[in-house]
């Protein structure tokens, strides 16, 4: 995958990671009414753990989405 798509695959993977992490953090924050620096660290820690649990799904999503992203990029910026 990395040999064929290069940095695009890494950008897709880390993009999915960031979206999932933010979504879990927001979901956790909406579910709990806590305040202070400790609660923010707790929220981010819990979101990170939940994101790690979804890692196999994120890898599969990266394998599925990267070829589509590459096609779109080649369509937007044709070589020539």
mmCIF file of the N, C-alpha and C atoms, coordinates in Angstrom:
data_MODEL
# 
_entry.id   MODEL 
# 
loop_
_atom_site.group_PDB 
_atom_site.id 
_atom_site.type_symbol 
_atom_site.label_atom_id 
_atom_site.label_alt_id 
_atom_site.label_comp_id 
_atom_site.label_asym_id 
_atom_site.label_entity_id 
_atom_site.label_seq_id 
_atom_site.pdbx_PDB_ins_code 
_atom_site.Cartn_x 
_atom_site.Cartn_y 
_atom_site.Cartn_z 
_atom_site.occupancy 
_atom_site.B_iso_or_equiv 
_atom_site.pdbx_formal_charge 
_atom_site.auth_seq_id 
_atom_site.auth_comp_id 
_atom_site.auth_asym_id 
_atom_site.auth_atom_id 
_atom_site.pdbx_PDB_model_num 
ATOM 1   N N  . UNK A 1 1  ? 0.831   -1.184 0.000   1.00 0.00 ? 1  UNK A N  1 
ATOM 2   C CA . UNK A 1 1  ? 0.000   0.000  0.000   1.00 0.00 ? 1  UNK A CA 1 
ATOM 3   C C  . UNK A 1 1  ? 0.874   1.245  0.000   1.00 0.00 ? 1  UNK A C  1 
ATOM 4   N N  . UNK A 1 2  ? 1.845   1.287  0.902   1.00 0.00 ? 2  UNK A N  1 
ATOM 5   C CA . UNK A 1 2  ? 2.696   2.468  0.988   1.00 0.00 ? 2  UNK A CA 1 
ATOM 6   C C  . UNK A 1 2  ? 3.558   2.603  -0.262  1.00 0.00 ? 2  UNK A C  1 
ATOM 7   N N  . UNK A 1 3  ? 4.002   1.486  -0.830  1.00 0.00 ? 3  UNK A N  1 
ATOM 8   C CA . UNK A 1 3  ? 4.819   1.555  -2.038  1.00 0.00 ? 3  UNK A CA 1 
ATOM 9   C C  . UNK A 1 3  ? 4.025   2.113  -3.213  1.00 0.00 ? 3  UNK A C  1 
ATOM 10  N N  . UNK A 1 4  ? 2.743   1.770  -3.304  1.00 0.00 ? 4  UNK A N  1 
ATOM 11  C CA . UNK A 1 4  ? 1.930   2.219  -4.434  1.00 0.00 ? 4  UNK A CA 1 
ATOM 12  C C  . UNK A 1 4  ? 1.357   3.622  -4.226  1.00 0.00 ? 4  UNK A C  1 
ATOM 13  N N  . UNK A 1 5  ? 0.882   3.904  -3.041  1.00 0.00 ? 5  UNK A N  1 
ATOM 14  C CA . UNK A 1 5  ? 0.198   5.173  -2.800  1.00 0.00 ? 5  UNK A CA 1 
ATOM 15  C C  . UNK A 1 5  ? 1.019   6.173  -1.993  1.00 0.00 ? 5  UNK A C  1 
ATOM 16  N N  . UNK A 1 6  ? 2.119   5.716  -1.419  1.00 0.00 ? 6  UNK A N  1 
ATOM 17  C CA . UNK A 1 6  ? 3.040   6.601  -0.721  1.00 0.00 ? 6  UNK A CA 1 
ATOM 18  C C  . UNK A 1 6  ? 2.403   7.373  0.415   1.00 0.00 ? 6  UNK A C  1 
ATOM 19  N N  . UNK A 1 7  ? 2.726   8.655  0.469   1.00 0.00 ? 7  UNK A N  1 
ATOM 20  C CA . UNK A 1 7  ? 2.262   9.480  1.579   1.00 0.00 ? 7  UNK A CA 1 
ATOM 21  C C  . UNK A 1 7  ? 0.746   9.639  1.630   1.00 0.00 ? 7  UNK A C  1 
ATOM 22  N N  . UNK A 1 8  ? 0.063   9.420  0.529   1.00 0.00 ? 8  UNK A N  1 
ATOM 23  C CA . UNK A 1 8  ? -1.400  9.566  0.526   1.00 0.00 ? 8  UNK A CA 1 
ATOM 24  C C  . UNK A 1 8  ? -2.024  8.575  1.501   1.00 0.00 ? 8  UNK A C  1 
ATOM 25  N N  . UNK A 1 9  ? -1.501  7.350  1.543   1.00 0.00 ? 9  UNK A N  1 
ATOM 26  C CA . UNK A 1 9  ? -2.026  6.341  2.462   1.00 0.00 ? 9  UNK A CA 1 
ATOM 27  C C  . UNK A 1 9  ? -1.826  6.773  3.915   1.00 0.00 ? 9  UNK A C  1 
ATOM 28  N N  . UNK A 1 10 ? -0.684  7.361  4.211   1.00 0.00 ? 10 UNK A N  1 
ATOM 29  C CA . UNK A 1 10 ? -0.429  7.825  5.574   1.00 0.00 ? 10 UNK A CA 1 
ATOM 30  C C  . UNK A 1 10 ? -1.341  8.993  5.936   1.00 0.00 ? 10 UNK A C  1 
ATOM 31  N N  . UNK A 1 11 ? -1.536  9.924  5.004   1.00 0.00 ? 11 UNK A N  1 
ATOM 32  C CA . UNK A 1 11 ? -2.444  11.048 5.260   1.00 0.00 ? 11 UNK A CA 1 
ATOM 33  C C  . UNK A 1 11 ? -3.865  10.559 5.493   1.00 0.00 ? 11 UNK A C  1 
ATOM 34  N N  . UNK A 1 12 ? -4.292  9.582  4.715   1.00 0.00 ? 12 UNK A N  1 
ATOM 35  C CA . UNK A 1 12 ? -5.646  9.036  4.895   1.00 0.00 ? 12 UNK A CA 1 
ATOM 36  C C  . UNK A 1 12 ? -5.759  8.369  6.259   1.00 0.00 ? 12 UNK A C  1 
ATOM 37  N N  . UNK A 1 13 ? -4.765  7.560  6.629   1.00 0.00 ? 13 UNK A N  1 
ATOM 38  C CA . UNK A 1 13 ? -4.808  6.870  7.921   1.00 0.00 ? 13 UNK A CA 1 
ATOM 39  C C  . UNK A 1 13 ? -4.861  7.864  9.080   1.00 0.00 ? 13 UNK A C  1 
ATOM 40  N N  . UNK A 1 14 ? -3.963  8.839  9.065   1.00 0.00 ? 14 UNK A N  1 
ATOM 41  C CA . UNK A 1 14 ? -3.933  9.797  10.166  1.00 0.00 ? 14 UNK A CA 1 
ATOM 42  C C  . UNK A 1 14 ? -5.141  10.734 10.138  1.00 0.00 ? 14 UNK A C  1 
ATOM 43  N N  . UNK A 1 15 ? -5.686  10.987 8.953   1.00 0.00 ? 15 UNK A N  1 
ATOM 44  C CA . UNK A 1 15 ? -6.919  11.769 8.869   1.00 0.00 ? 15 UNK A CA 1 
ATOM 45  C C  . UNK A 1 15 ? -8.080  11.035 9.514   1.00 0.00 ? 15 UNK A C  1 
ATOM 46  N N  . UNK A 1 16 ? -8.198  9.747  9.224   1.00 0.00 ? 16 UNK A N  1 
ATOM 47  C CA . UNK A 1 16 ? -9.245  8.937  9.846   1.00 0.00 ? 16 UNK A CA 1 
ATOM 48  C C  . UNK A 1 16 ? -9.022  8.875  11.359  1.00 0.00 ? 16 UNK A C  1 
ATOM 49  N N  . UNK A 1 17 ? -7.769  8.716  11.777  1.00 0.00 ? 17 UNK A N  1 
ATOM 50  C CA . UNK A 1 17 ? -7.448  8.689  13.204  1.00 0.00 ? 17 UNK A CA 1 
ATOM 51  C C  . UNK A 1 17 ? -7.903  9.974  13.891  1.00 0.00 ? 17 UNK A C  1 
ATOM 52  N N  . UNK A 1 18 ? -7.601  11.119 13.292  1.00 0.00 ? 18 UNK A N  1 
ATOM 53  C CA . UNK A 1 18 ? -7.960  12.410 13.891  1.00 0.00 ? 18 UNK A CA 1 
ATOM 54  C C  . UNK A 1 18 ? -9.474  12.577 13.990  1.00 0.00 ? 18 UNK A C  1 
ATOM 55  N N  . UNK A 1 19 ? -10.188 12.172 12.950  1.00 0.00 ? 19 UNK A N  1 
ATOM 56  C CA . UNK A 1 19 ? -11.641 12.300 12.959  1.00 0.00 ? 19 UNK A CA 1 
ATOM 57  C C  . UNK A 1 19 ? -12.255 11.397 14.035  1.00 0.00 ? 19 UNK A C  1 
ATOM 58  N N  . UNK A 1 20 ? -11.781 10.170 14.120  1.00 0.00 ? 20 UNK A N  1 
ATOM 59  C CA . UNK A 1 20 ? -12.315 9.232  15.120  1.00 0.00 ? 20 UNK A CA 1 
ATOM 60  C C  . UNK A 1 20 ? -11.987 9.711  16.531  1.00 0.00 ? 20 UNK A C  1 
ATOM 61  N N  . UNK A 1 21 ? -10.762 10.174 16.744  1.00 0.00 ? 21 UNK A N  1 
ATOM 62  C CA . UNK A 1 21 ? -10.375 10.678 18.068  1.00 0.00 ? 21 UNK A CA 1 
ATOM 63  C C  . UNK A 1 21 ? -11.239 11.871 18.465  1.00 0.00 ? 21 UNK A C  1 
ATOM 64  N N  . UNK A 1 22 ? -11.419 12.813 17.554  1.00 0.00 ? 22 UNK A N  1 
ATOM 65  C CA . UNK A 1 22 ? -12.251 13.987 17.852  1.00 0.00 ? 22 UNK A CA 1 
ATOM 66  C C  . UNK A 1 22 ? -13.696 13.582 18.114  1.00 0.00 ? 22 UNK A C  1 
ATOM 67  N N  . UNK A 1 23 ? -14.213 12.640 17.330  1.00 0.00 ? 23 UNK A N  1 
ATOM 68  C CA . UNK A 1 23 ? -15.598 12.204 17.506  1.00 0.00 ? 23 UNK A CA 1 
ATOM 69  C C  . UNK A 1 23 ? -15.790 11.537 18.877  1.00 0.00 ? 23 UNK A C  1 
ATOM 70  N N  . UNK A 1 24 ? -14.836 10.690 19.275  1.00 0.00 ? 24 UNK A N  1 
ATOM 71  C CA . UNK A 1 24 ? -14.937 10.063 20.591  1.00 0.00 ? 24 UNK A CA 1 
ATOM 72  C C  . UNK A 1 24 ? -14.813 11.105 21.700  1.00 0.00 ? 24 UNK A C  1 
ATOM 73  N N  . UNK A 1 25 ? -13.901 12.058 21.549  1.00 0.00 ? 25 UNK A N  1 
ATOM 74  C CA . UNK A 1 25 ? -13.739 13.093 22.575  1.00 0.00 ? 25 UNK A CA 1 
ATOM 75  C C  . UNK A 1 25 ? -15.016 13.905 22.728  1.00 0.00 ? 25 UNK A C  1 
ATOM 76  N N  . UNK A 1 26 ? -15.629 14.275 21.612  1.00 0.00 ? 26 UNK A N  1 
ATOM 77  C CA . UNK A 1 26 ? -16.883 15.039 21.660  1.00 0.00 ? 26 UNK A CA 1 
ATOM 78  C C  . UNK A 1 26 ? -17.996 14.205 22.280  1.00 0.00 ? 26 UNK A C  1 
ATOM 79  N N  . UNK A 1 27 ? -18.095 12.942 21.871  1.00 0.00 ? 27 UNK A N  1 
ATOM 80  C CA . UNK A 1 27 ? -19.137 12.071 22.417  1.00 0.00 ? 27 UNK A CA 1 
ATOM 81  C C  . UNK A 1 27 ? -18.962 11.878 23.919  1.00 0.00 ? 27 UNK A C  1 
ATOM 82  N N  . UNK A 1 28 ? -17.737 11.688 24.358  1.00 0.00 ? 28 UNK A N  1 
ATOM 83  C CA . UNK A 1 28 ? -17.480 11.504 25.785  1.00 0.00 ? 28 UNK A CA 1 
ATOM 84  C C  . UNK A 1 28 ? -17.771 12.792 26.539  1.00 0.00 ? 28 UNK A C  1 
ATOM 85  N N  . UNK A 1 29 ? -17.348 13.917 25.980  1.00 0.00 ? 29 UNK A N  1 
ATOM 86  C CA . UNK A 1 29 ? -17.567 15.201 26.644  1.00 0.00 ? 29 UNK A CA 1 
ATOM 87  C C  . UNK A 1 29 ? -19.060 15.515 26.749  1.00 0.00 ? 29 UNK A C  1 
ATOM 88  N N  . UNK A 1 30 ? -19.829 15.175 25.735  1.00 0.00 ? 30 UNK A N  1 
ATOM 89  C CA . UNK A 1 30 ? -21.271 15.413 25.779  1.00 0.00 ? 30 UNK A CA 1 
ATOM 90  C C  . UNK A 1 30 ? -21.970 14.496 26.783  1.00 0.00 ? 30 UNK A C  1 
ATOM 91  N N  . UNK A 1 31 ? -21.361 13.363 27.053  1.00 0.00 ? 31 UNK A N  1 
ATOM 92  C CA . UNK A 1 31 ? -21.965 12.411 27.980  1.00 0.00 ? 31 UNK A CA 1 
ATOM 93  C C  . UNK A 1 31 ? -21.642 12.691 29.428  1.00 0.00 ? 31 UNK A C  1 
ATOM 94  N N  . UNK A 1 32 ? -20.552 13.408 29.684  1.00 0.00 ? 32 UNK A N  1 
ATOM 95  C CA . UNK A 1 32 ? -20.120 13.683 31.054  1.00 0.00 ? 32 UNK A CA 1 
ATOM 96  C C  . UNK A 1 32 ? -20.035 15.185 31.265  1.00 0.00 ? 32 UNK A C  1 
ATOM 97  N N  . UNK A 1 33 ? -20.502 15.662 32.400  1.00 0.00 ? 33 UNK A N  1 
ATOM 98  C CA . UNK A 1 33 ? -20.428 17.072 32.751  1.00 0.00 ? 33 UNK A CA 1 
ATOM 99  C C  . UNK A 1 33 ? -19.308 17.268 33.770  1.00 0.00 ? 33 UNK A C  1 
ATOM 100 N N  . UNK A 1 34 ? -18.053 17.274 33.298  1.00 0.00 ? 34 UNK A N  1 
ATOM 101 C CA . UNK A 1 34 ? -16.913 17.473 34.189  1.00 0.00 ? 34 UNK A CA 1 
ATOM 102 C C  . UNK A 1 34 ? -16.190 18.747 33.793  1.00 0.00 ? 34 UNK A C  1 
ATOM 103 N N  . UNK A 1 35 ? -15.398 19.283 34.716  1.00 0.00 ? 35 UNK A N  1 
ATOM 104 C CA . UNK A 1 35 ? -14.688 20.532 34.445  1.00 0.00 ? 35 UNK A CA 1 
ATOM 105 C C  . UNK A 1 35 ? -13.268 20.432 34.966  1.00 0.00 ? 35 UNK A C  1 
ATOM 106 N N  . UNK A 1 36 ? -12.389 21.263 34.401  1.00 0.00 ? 36 UNK A N  1 
ATOM 107 C CA . UNK A 1 36 ? -11.009 21.343 34.868  1.00 0.00 ? 36 UNK A CA 1 
ATOM 108 C C  . UNK A 1 36 ? -10.047 20.611 33.961  1.00 0.00 ? 36 UNK A C  1 
ATOM 109 N N  . UNK A 1 37 ? -8.753  20.815 34.232  1.00 0.00 ? 37 UNK A N  1 
ATOM 110 C CA . UNK A 1 37 ? -7.702  20.219 33.410  1.00 0.00 ? 37 UNK A CA 1 
ATOM 111 C C  . UNK A 1 37 ? -7.683  18.702 33.530  1.00 0.00 ? 37 UNK A C  1 
ATOM 112 N N  . UNK A 1 38 ? -7.935  18.194 34.728  1.00 0.00 ? 38 UNK A N  1 
ATOM 113 C CA . UNK A 1 38 ? -7.934  16.744 34.923  1.00 0.00 ? 38 UNK A CA 1 
ATOM 114 C C  . UNK A 1 38 ? -9.041  16.086 34.112  1.00 0.00 ? 38 UNK A C  1 
ATOM 115 N N  . UNK A 1 39 ? -10.191 16.735 34.033  1.00 0.00 ? 39 UNK A N  1 
ATOM 116 C CA . UNK A 1 39 ? -11.280 16.132 33.259  1.00 0.00 ? 39 UNK A CA 1 
ATOM 117 C C  . UNK A 1 39 ? -10.973 16.166 31.773  1.00 0.00 ? 39 UNK A C  1 
ATOM 118 N N  . UNK A 1 40 ? -10.297 17.223 31.303  1.00 0.00 ? 40 UNK A N  1 
ATOM 119 C CA . UNK A 1 40 ? -9.914  17.286 29.884  1.00 0.00 ? 40 UNK A CA 1 
ATOM 120 C C  . UNK A 1 40 ? -8.921  16.181 29.567  1.00 0.00 ? 40 UNK A C  1 
ATOM 121 N N  . UNK A 1 41 ? -7.940  15.983 30.447  1.00 0.00 ? 41 UNK A N  1 
ATOM 122 C CA . UNK A 1 41 ? -6.979  14.902 30.250  1.00 0.00 ? 41 UNK A CA 1 
ATOM 123 C C  . UNK A 1 41 ? -7.684  13.553 30.293  1.00 0.00 ? 41 UNK A C  1 
ATOM 124 N N  . UNK A 1 42 ? -8.643  13.410 31.190  1.00 0.00 ? 42 UNK A N  1 
ATOM 125 C CA . UNK A 1 42 ? -9.402  12.169 31.268  1.00 0.00 ? 42 UNK A CA 1 
ATOM 126 C C  . UNK A 1 42 ? -10.232 11.926 30.029  1.00 0.00 ? 42 UNK A C  1 
ATOM 127 N N  . UNK A 1 43 ? -10.822 12.988 29.508  1.00 0.00 ? 43 UNK A N  1 
ATOM 128 C CA . UNK A 1 43 ? -11.626 12.872 28.289  1.00 0.00 ? 43 UNK A CA 1 
ATOM 129 C C  . UNK A 1 43 ? -10.752 12.466 27.108  1.00 0.00 ? 43 UNK A C  1 
ATOM 130 N N  . UNK A 1 44 ? -9.613  13.135 26.951  1.00 0.00 ? 44 UNK A N  1 
ATOM 131 C CA . UNK A 1 44 ? -8.716  12.798 25.841  1.00 0.00 ? 44 UNK A CA 1 
ATOM 132 C C  . UNK A 1 44 ? -8.129  11.398 25.999  1.00 0.00 ? 44 UNK A C  1 
ATOM 133 N N  . UNK A 1 45 ? -7.828  10.999 27.225  1.00 0.00 ? 45 UNK A N  1 
ATOM 134 C CA . UNK A 1 45 ? -7.316  9.651  27.462  1.00 0.00 ? 45 UNK A CA 1 
ATOM 135 C C  . UNK A 1 45 ? -8.349  8.581  27.126  1.00 0.00 ? 45 UNK A C  1 
ATOM 136 N N  . UNK A 1 46 ? -9.571  8.803  27.545  1.00 0.00 ? 46 UNK A N  1 
ATOM 137 C CA . UNK A 1 46 ? -10.636 7.854  27.231  1.00 0.00 ? 46 UNK A CA 1 
ATOM 138 C C  . UNK A 1 46 ? -10.906 7.818  25.723  1.00 0.00 ? 46 UNK A C  1 
ATOM 139 N N  . UNK A 1 47 ? -10.865 8.981  25.086  1.00 0.00 ? 47 UNK A N  1 
ATOM 140 C CA . UNK A 1 47 ? -11.062 9.031  23.627  1.00 0.00 ? 47 UNK A CA 1 
ATOM 141 C C  . UNK A 1 47 ? -9.936  8.301  22.910  1.00 0.00 ? 47 UNK A C  1 
ATOM 142 N N  . UNK A 1 48 ? -8.702  8.460  23.405  1.00 0.00 ? 48 UNK A N  1 
ATOM 143 C CA . UNK A 1 48 ? -7.567  7.773  22.787  1.00 0.00 ? 48 UNK A CA 1 
ATOM 144 C C  . UNK A 1 48 ? -7.716  6.259  22.926  1.00 0.00 ? 48 UNK A C  1 
ATOM 145 N N  . UNK A 1 49 ? -8.130  5.798  24.116  1.00 0.00 ? 49 UNK A N  1 
ATOM 146 C CA . UNK A 1 49 ? -8.334  4.356  24.307  1.00 0.00 ? 49 UNK A CA 1 
ATOM 147 C C  . UNK A 1 49 ? -9.431  3.821  23.390  1.00 0.00 ? 49 UNK A C  1 
ATOM 148 N N  . UNK A 1 50 ? -10.521 4.561  23.280  1.00 0.00 ? 50 UNK A N  1 
ATOM 149 C CA . UNK A 1 50 ? -11.603 4.130  22.388  1.00 0.00 ? 50 UNK A CA 1 
ATOM 150 C C  . UNK A 1 50 ? -11.128 4.112  20.942  1.00 0.00 ? 50 UNK A C  1 
ATOM 151 N N  . UNK A 1 51 ? -10.288 5.068  20.571  1.00 0.00 ? 51 UNK A N  1 
ATOM 152 C CA . UNK A 1 51 ? -9.749  5.119  19.215  1.00 0.00 ? 51 UNK A CA 1 
ATOM 153 C C  . UNK A 1 51 ? -8.832  3.931  18.961  1.00 0.00 ? 51 UNK A C  1 
ATOM 154 N N  . UNK A 1 52 ? -8.030  3.543  19.959  1.00 0.00 ? 52 UNK A N  1 
ATOM 155 C CA . UNK A 1 52 ? -7.153  2.380  19.798  1.00 0.00 ? 52 UNK A CA 1 
ATOM 156 C C  . UNK A 1 52 ? -7.960  1.101  19.588  1.00 0.00 ? 52 UNK A C  1 
ATOM 157 N N  . UNK A 1 53 ? -9.110  1.004  20.226  1.00 0.00 ? 53 UNK A N  1 
ATOM 158 C CA . UNK A 1 53 ? -9.956  -0.179 20.061  1.00 0.00 ? 53 UNK A CA 1 
ATOM 159 C C  . UNK A 1 53 ? -10.444 -0.284 18.610  1.00 0.00 ? 53 UNK A C  1 
ATOM 160 N N  . UNK A 1 54 ? -10.645 0.851  17.968  1.00 0.00 ? 54 UNK A N  1 
ATOM 161 C CA . UNK A 1 54 ? -11.148 0.851  16.589  1.00 0.00 ? 54 UNK A CA 1 
ATOM 162 C C  . UNK A 1 54 ? -10.031 0.749  15.553  1.00 0.00 ? 54 UNK A C  1 
ATOM 163 N N  . UNK A 1 55 ? -8.785  0.533  15.976  1.00 0.00 ? 55 UNK A N  1 
ATOM 164 C CA . UNK A 1 55 ? -7.666  0.510  15.030  1.00 0.00 ? 55 UNK A CA 1 
ATOM 165 C C  . UNK A 1 55 ? -7.838  -0.497 13.890  1.00 0.00 ? 55 UNK A C  1 
ATOM 166 N N  . UNK A 1 56 ? -8.272  -1.730 14.136  1.00 0.00 ? 56 UNK A N  1 
ATOM 167 C CA . UNK A 1 56 ? -8.455  -2.649 13.000  1.00 0.00 ? 56 UNK A CA 1 
ATOM 168 C C  . UNK A 1 56 ? -9.464  -2.116 11.973  1.00 0.00 ? 56 UNK A C  1 
ATOM 169 N N  . UNK A 1 57 ? -10.529 -1.504 12.449  1.00 0.00 ? 57 UNK A N  1 
ATOM 170 C CA . UNK A 1 57 ? -11.514 -0.931 11.524  1.00 0.00 ? 57 UNK A CA 1 
ATOM 171 C C  . UNK A 1 57 ? -10.930 0.250  10.757  1.00 0.00 ? 57 UNK A C  1 
ATOM 172 N N  . UNK A 1 58 ? -10.098 1.055  11.417  1.00 0.00 ? 58 UNK A N  1 
ATOM 173 C CA . UNK A 1 58 ? -9.482  2.197  10.741  1.00 0.00 ? 58 UNK A CA 1 
ATOM 174 C C  . UNK A 1 58 ? -8.496  1.736  9.677   1.00 0.00 ? 58 UNK A C  1 
ATOM 175 N N  . UNK A 1 59 ? -7.788  0.635  9.934   1.00 0.00 ? 59 UNK A N  1 
ATOM 176 C CA . UNK A 1 59 ? -6.862  0.092  8.938   1.00 0.00 ? 59 UNK A CA 1 
ATOM 177 C C  . UNK A 1 59 ? -7.634  -0.389 7.716   1.00 0.00 ? 59 UNK A C  1 
ATOM 178 N N  . UNK A 1 60 ? -8.717  -1.099 7.946   1.00 0.00 ? 60 UNK A N  1 
ATOM 179 C CA . UNK A 1 60 ? -9.560  -1.556 6.828   1.00 0.00 ? 60 UNK A CA 1 
ATOM 180 C C  . UNK A 1 60 ? -10.115 -0.368 6.058   1.00 0.00 ? 60 UNK A C  1 
ATOM 181 N N  . UNK A 1 61 ? -10.575 0.655  6.778   1.00 0.00 ? 61 UNK A N  1 
ATOM 182 C CA . UNK A 1 61 ? -11.098 1.856  6.116   1.00 0.00 ? 61 UNK A CA 1 
ATOM 183 C C  . UNK A 1 61 ? -10.017 2.532  5.293   1.00 0.00 ? 61 UNK A C  1 
ATOM 184 N N  . UNK A 1 62 ? -8.796  2.571  5.803   1.00 0.00 ? 62 UNK A N  1 
ATOM 185 C CA . UNK A 1 62 ? -7.689  3.171  5.054   1.00 0.00 ? 62 UNK A CA 1 
ATOM 186 C C  . UNK A 1 62 ? -7.425  2.395  3.770   1.00 0.00 ? 62 UNK A C  1 
ATOM 187 N N  . UNK A 1 63 ? -7.428  1.069  3.855   1.00 0.00 ? 63 UNK A N  1 
ATOM 188 C CA . UNK A 1 63 ? -7.215  0.245  2.666   1.00 0.00 ? 63 UNK A CA 1 
ATOM 189 C C  . UNK A 1 63 ? -8.316  0.447  1.637   1.00 0.00 ? 63 UNK A C  1 
ATOM 190 N N  . UNK A 1 64 ? -9.529  0.696  2.099   1.00 0.00 ? 64 UNK A N  1 
ATOM 191 C CA . UNK A 1 64 ? -10.653 0.884  1.177   1.00 0.00 ? 64 UNK A CA 1 
ATOM 192 C C  . UNK A 1 64 ? -10.705 2.290  0.588   1.00 0.00 ? 64 UNK A C  1 
ATOM 193 N N  . UNK A 1 65 ? -10.357 3.298  1.376   1.00 0.00 ? 65 UNK A N  1 
ATOM 194 C CA . UNK A 1 65 ? -10.541 4.688  0.962   1.00 0.00 ? 65 UNK A CA 1 
ATOM 195 C C  . UNK A 1 65 ? -9.351  5.238  0.180   1.00 0.00 ? 65 UNK A C  1 
ATOM 196 N N  . UNK A 1 66 ? -8.139  4.772  0.472   1.00 0.00 ? 66 UNK A N  1 
ATOM 197 C CA . UNK A 1 66 ? -6.945  5.345  -0.157  1.00 0.00 ? 66 UNK A CA 1 
ATOM 198 C C  . UNK A 1 66 ? -6.978  5.281  -1.682  1.00 0.00 ? 66 UNK A C  1 
ATOM 199 N N  . UNK A 1 67 ? -7.361  4.165  -2.312  1.00 0.00 ? 67 UNK A N  1 
ATOM 200 C CA . UNK A 1 67 ? -7.420  4.178  -3.780  1.00 0.00 ? 67 UNK A CA 1 
ATOM 201 C C  . UNK A 1 67 ? -8.413  5.216  -4.323  1.00 0.00 ? 67 UNK A C  1 
ATOM 202 N N  . UNK A 1 68 ? -9.523  5.412  -3.629  1.00 0.00 ? 68 UNK A N  1 
ATOM 203 C CA . UNK A 1 68 ? -10.495 6.423  -4.063  1.00 0.00 ? 68 UNK A CA 1 
ATOM 204 C C  . UNK A 1 68 ? -9.923  7.831  -3.943  1.00 0.00 ? 68 UNK A C  1 
ATOM 205 N N  . UNK A 1 69 ? -9.232  8.095  -2.846  1.00 0.00 ? 69 UNK A N  1 
ATOM 206 C CA . UNK A 1 69 ? -8.610  9.404  -2.650  1.00 0.00 ? 69 UNK A CA 1 
ATOM 207 C C  . UNK A 1 69 ? -7.559  9.641  -3.729  1.00 0.00 ? 69 UNK A C  1 
ATOM 208 N N  . UNK A 1 70 ? -6.779  8.620  -4.043  1.00 0.00 ? 70 UNK A N  1 
ATOM 209 C CA . UNK A 1 70 ? -5.753  8.754  -5.075  1.00 0.00 ? 70 UNK A CA 1 
ATOM 210 C C  . UNK A 1 70 ? -6.373  9.043  -6.434  1.00 0.00 ? 70 UNK A C  1 
ATOM 211 N N  . UNK A 1 71 ? -7.482  8.374  -6.760  1.00 0.00 ? 71 UNK A N  1 
ATOM 212 C CA . UNK A 1 71 ? -8.173  8.656  -8.028  1.00 0.00 ? 71 UNK A CA 1 
ATOM 213 C C  . UNK A 1 71 ? -8.651  10.095 -8.097  1.00 0.00 ? 71 UNK A C  1 
ATOM 214 N N  . UNK A 1 72 ? -9.208  10.580 -6.999  1.00 0.00 ? 72 UNK A N  1 
ATOM 215 C CA . UNK A 1 72 ? -9.681  11.970 -6.964  1.00 0.00 ? 72 UNK A CA 1 
ATOM 216 C C  . UNK A 1 72 ? -8.507  12.928 -7.126  1.00 0.00 ? 72 UNK A C  1 
ATOM 217 N N  . UNK A 1 73 ? -7.404  12.664 -6.435  1.00 0.00 ? 73 UNK A N  1 
ATOM 218 C CA . UNK A 1 73 ? -6.236  13.533 -6.561  1.00 0.00 ? 73 UNK A CA 1 
ATOM 219 C C  . UNK A 1 73 ? -5.681  13.533 -7.979  1.00 0.00 ? 73 UNK A C  1 
ATOM 220 N N  . UNK A 1 74 ? -5.653  12.366 -8.615  1.00 0.00 ? 74 UNK A N  1 
ATOM 221 C CA . UNK A 1 74 ? -5.175  12.302 -10.007 1.00 0.00 ? 74 UNK A CA 1 
ATOM 222 C C  . UNK A 1 74 ? -6.132  12.999 -10.960 1.00 0.00 ? 74 UNK A C  1 
ATOM 223 N N  . UNK A 1 75 ? -7.414  12.966 -10.656 1.00 0.00 ? 75 UNK A N  1 
ATOM 224 C CA . UNK A 1 75 ? -8.411  13.654 -11.480 1.00 0.00 ? 75 UNK A CA 1 
ATOM 225 C C  . UNK A 1 75 ? -8.279  15.169 -11.336 1.00 0.00 ? 75 UNK A C  1 
ATOM 226 N N  . UNK A 1 76 ? -8.042  15.614 -10.087 1.00 0.00 ? 76 UNK A N  1 
ATOM 227 C CA . UNK A 1 76 ? -7.891  17.046 -9.833  1.00 0.00 ? 76 UNK A CA 1 
ATOM 228 C C  . UNK A 1 76 ? -6.578  17.573 -10.408 1.00 0.00 ? 76 UNK A C  1 
ATOM 229 N N  . UNK A 1 77 ? -5.499  16.807 -10.218 1.00 0.00 ? 77 UNK A N  1 
ATOM 230 C CA . UNK A 1 77 ? -4.185  17.225 -10.687 1.00 0.00 ? 77 UNK A CA 1 
ATOM 231 C C  . UNK A 1 77 ? -3.617  16.200 -11.649 1.00 0.00 ? 77 UNK A C  1 
ATOM 232 N N  . UNK A 1 78 ? -4.054  16.203 -12.902 1.00 0.00 ? 78 UNK A N  1 
ATOM 233 C CA . UNK A 1 78 ? -3.529  15.225 -13.853 1.00 0.00 ? 78 UNK A CA 1 
ATOM 234 C C  . UNK A 1 78 ? -2.053  15.480 -14.137 1.00 0.00 ? 78 UNK A C  1 
ATOM 235 N N  . UNK A 1 79 ? -1.331  14.407 -14.364 1.00 0.00 ? 79 UNK A N  1 
ATOM 236 C CA . UNK A 1 79 ? 0.086   14.541 -14.710 1.00 0.00 ? 79 UNK A CA 1 
ATOM 237 C C  . UNK A 1 79 ? 0.204   14.937 -16.166 1.00 0.00 ? 79 UNK A C  1 
ATOM 238 N N  . UNK A 1 80 ? 1.212   15.685 -16.463 1.00 0.00 ? 80 UNK A N  1 
ATOM 239 C CA . UNK A 1 80 ? 1.356   16.036 -17.865 1.00 0.00 ? 80 UNK A CA 1 
ATOM 240 C C  . UNK A 1 80 ? 2.258   17.130 -18.038 1.00 0.00 ? 80 UNK A C  1 
# 
